[in-house]
């Protein structure tokens, strides 16, 4: 129960398709460690599904609909979380979108939208949540980037890669500004993870007909450990950085990639 009595505001708490996303697995993992979870997602049903998984095992969860790129929407969600639980101790920034394509295929509108969701959302939420953390004597922020933000992975994913790189640096800046005031900020950098998002968003880069077995096989072969990671393995890393076990860790990245980034 390393997160007992902690209130977690989890952005990107749902799954985009049936199965265990990083957000959904993280909600359950943190709840198992004693945290109360505010499960926030753009789609209320997805947030409710994660909250229900928590309640099944006796955990505490509140499901809320909010668009992380919309300030008014997040203001309402943060206010509801504080009203229900008295404050926020942990903020997990997991919401993210992308679009396959390089320079020619990426429109400025694509970049604007992906930047708003992947980067600007951190500014919106941090300005609202950090004051609550300071009132409670500190807190932890964990952002979820990607190895695409630090390496080229063999196919063009321009807007996603650039914004995930920016997210890492943004998190470092939060860490430095608030290190002396009890707030830690770190980034988890997942590698190739077997989640519902893989088949939905990036399968075209691995299979001409979106064959799920072909996609999974090719991604497995890229990793030195010869397999993709699971959402639960990423969730465990997030839980560690959110807990007091990581009390002397701030402004850095925890790469969860089966050795992928060391290979290239």
C-alpha positions in Angstrom: 0.0 0.0 0.0 2.7 2.5 -1.0 0.2 5.0 -2.2 -2.3 4.7 0.7 -4.3 7.9 1.3 -2.9 9.5 -1.9 -5.3 11.1 -4.5 -4.3 10.5 -8.1 -5.5 12.6 -11.0 -5.1 10.3 -14.0 -5.4 12.0 -17.4 -5.8 9.5 -20.2 -7.3 6.9 -17.9 -9.2 4.8 -20.4 -8.6 2.5 -23.3 -9.2 3.4 -27.0 -10.3 -0.2 -27.7 -11.0 -3.4 -25.7 -8.1 -4.5 -23.7 -5.6 -3.1 -21.3 -4.1 0.3 -22.2 -1.3 1.9 -20.2 -3.9 4.3 -18.7 -6.3 1.6 -17.6 -3.6 -0.7 -16.2 -2.1 2.3 -14.3 -5.4 3.2 -12.7 -5.8 -0.4 -11.4 -2.1 -0.6 -10.3 -2.2 2.6 -8.3 -5.5 1.7 -6.7 -4.1 -1.6 -5.6 -1.4 0.3 -3.8 -4.0 2.3 -1.9 -4.6 5.4 -4.0 -8.0 7.0 -4.7 -8.2 7.5 -8.5 -9.8 10.3 -10.4 -10.0 8.6 -13.8 -10.2 11.3 -16.5 -10.7 10.6 -20.2 -12.1 12.4 -23.2 -14.6 9.6 -23.5 -16.6 9.1 -20.3 -17.3 5.4 -21.1 -13.6 4.7 -21.2 -13.1 6.4 -17.9 -16.0 4.5 -16.4 -14.6 1.2 -17.5 -11.3 1.9 -15.7 -13.1 3.1 -12.6 -15.3 -0.1 -12.6 -12.2 -2.3 -12.7 -10.9 -0.4 -9.6 -14.2 -0.8 -7.8 -14.3 -4.5 -8.5 -11.4 -5.0 -6.1 -12.7 -2.6 -3.5 -10.8 0.5 -4.6 -12.0 4.1 -4.8 -12.5 5.7 -8.2 -14.3 8.7 -9.7 -14.7 8.7 -13.5 -14.8 12.1 -15.2 -15.1 13.2 -18.8 -12.6 15.9 -19.8 -10.6 16.9 -22.9 -7.0 17.5 -21.7 -6.5 20.2 -24.4 -9.5 22.2 -23.2 -8.7 24.4 -20.2 -12.3 24.9 -19.1 -12.9 21.1 -19.3 -9.8 20.4 -17.1 -10.7 23.2 -14.7 -14.0 21.5 -14.0 -12.4 18.1 -13.6 -9.7 19.4 -11.2 -12.3 21.3 -9.2 -14.5 18.2 -8.9 -11.5 16.1 -7.8 -10.6 18.6 -5.1 -14.2 18.9 -4.0 -14.5 15.1 -3.7 -11.2 14.2 -2.2 -9.8 17.4 -0.6 -6.8 17.8 -2.9 -4.5 16.1 -5.4 -1.2 14.4 -4.5 -0.3 12.7 -7.8 -0.8 13.8 -11.4 -0.3 11.3 -14.2 -0.2 12.8 -17.7 -0.9 9.9 -19.9 -3.2 11.3 -22.6 -1.6 11.4 -26.0 -2.3 11.2 -29.7 -0.3 10.9 -32.9 -0.5 10.6 -36.7 1.7 8.4 -38.9 3.6 10.5 -41.4 6.7 12.5 -42.1 7.2 16.1 -43.1 5.3 16.0 -46.4 2.3 14.1 -44.9 2.1 16.3 -41.7 -0.1 19.3 -42.0 0.3 22.3 -39.7 -3.1 21.6 -38.3 -2.0 18.1 -37.4 1.0 19.4 -35.5 -1.1 22.0 -33.7 -3.6 19.4 -32.5 -1.0 16.9 -31.5 1.0 19.6 -29.7 -2.1 20.7 -27.8 -3.0 17.2 -26.6 0.6 15.9 -25.9 2.3 19.1 -24.6 0.1 22.0 -23.9 -2.2 19.9 -21.8 0.6 19.5 -19.3 0.7 23.2 -18.9 -3.0 23.5 -18.5 -3.2 20.8 -15.8 0.0 21.7 -14.0 -1.2 25.3 -13.4 -4.3 23.9 -11.8 -3.0 20.9 -9.9 0.4 22.2 -8.5 -1.3 24.7 -6.2 -3.2 21.9 -4.6 0.0 19.8 -4.2 1.7 22.7 -2.5 -1.1 23.1 -0.1 -0.7 19.4 0.8 3.1 19.7 1.3 4.2 18.3 -2.0 3.3 15.8 -4.7 4.5 13.8 -7.7 4.0 14.4 -11.4 4.6 11.5 -13.8 4.3 12.2 -17.6 4.2 9.4 -20.2 6.4 10.0 -23.2 7.7 7.4 -25.7 11.0 6.1 -27.1 9.8 7.9 -30.3 10.7 11.1 -28.4 14.3 10.1 -28.1 14.9 7.8 -31.1 13.8 7.2 -34.7 12.0 3.9 -34.7 12.1 3.0 -38.4 8.9 4.7 -39.7 7.9 8.4 -39.9 5.9 9.6 -36.9 6.9 13.2 -37.0 4.4 15.1 -34.9 4.1 12.4 -32.3 7.9 12.1 -31.9 8.5 15.9 -31.7 5.8 16.4 -29.1 6.9 13.5 -27.0 10.4 14.9 -27.0 9.0 18.2 -25.9 7.1 16.5 -23.1 10.3 15.1 -21.6 11.9 18.6 -21.5 8.8 20.2 -20.1 8.7 17.7 -17.3 12.4 18.4 -16.5 11.5 22.1 -16.2 8.7 21.4 -13.7 11.1 19.3 -11.7 13.7 22.1 -11.4 11.2 24.8 -10.6 9.5 22.8 -7.8 12.3 20.6 -6.5 12.7 22.7 -3.4 9.0 22.8 -2.7 8.3 19.1 -2.3 7.0 18.4 -5.9 8.8 15.8 -8.0 8.4 15.4 -11.7 9.6 12.5 -13.9 8.8 10.9 -17.2 8.2 7.3 -18.0 9.4 6.4 -21.5 7.7 3.3 -22.8 9.1 1.4 -25.8 7.1 -0.9 -28.0 4.1 -1.9 -25.8 1.4 -4.3 -26.7 -1.8 -2.2 -26.2 -5.0 -1.6 -28.0 -3.5 1.6 -29.4 -1.0 -0.4 -31.5 -3.6 -2.0 -33.7 -5.6 1.2 -33.9 -3.0 3.8 -34.6 0.3 2.4 -35.9 -0.5 -1.0 -37.5 -0.2 0.5 -41.0 3.5 1.0 -40.5 4.0 -2.7 -40.0 1.4 -4.4 -42.2 -0.1 -3.4 -45.5 -3.5 -5.0 -44.6 -3.3 -4.3 -40.8 -2.9 -7.9 -40.0 -2.7 -8.0 -36.2 -0.4 -11.1 -36.1 2.0 -9.6 -38.5 2.1 -6.3 -36.6 2.8 -8.1 -33.3 5.4 -10.3 -34.8 7.4 -7.5 -36.4 7.3 -5.3 -33.3 8.4 -8.2 -31.2 11.4 -8.8 -33.5 12.5 -5.2 -33.1 13.0 -5.6 -29.3 16.2 -7.2 -27.9 14.1 -9.1 -25.4 12.1 -10.4 -28.4 8.8 -9.2 -27.2 6.8 -6.1 -26.7 6.1 -4.9 -23.2 2.8 -5.0 -21.4 0.7 -2.2 -20.1 1.3 -3.6 -16.6 5.0 -3.3 -16.9 4.7 0.4 -17.7 2.2 0.9 -15.0 4.6 -0.6 -12.4 7.2 2.0 -13.5 4.6 4.8 -13.2 3.6 3.6 -9.7 7.2 3.6 -8.6 7.8 7.2 -9.6 4.5 8.3 -8.1 5.3 6.7 -4.7 7.6 7.7 -1.9 10.0 4.9 -2.9 11.2 7.5 -5.5 11.5 10.3 -3.0 15.0 11.3 -4.2 14.2 11.0 -7.9 13.2 14.1 -9.9 13.8 15.6 -13.3 14.7 12.4 -15.1 13.4 9.6 -17.3 12.7 5.9 -16.6 12.9 4.0 -19.9 10.8 0.9 -20.1 11.7 -0.6 -23.5 13.2 -4.1 -23.2 16.6 -2.7 -24.4 15.2 -1.1 -27.5 16.9 2.3 -27.3 20.3 0.6 -26.5 20.1 -1.3 -29.7 20.1 1.6 -32.2 
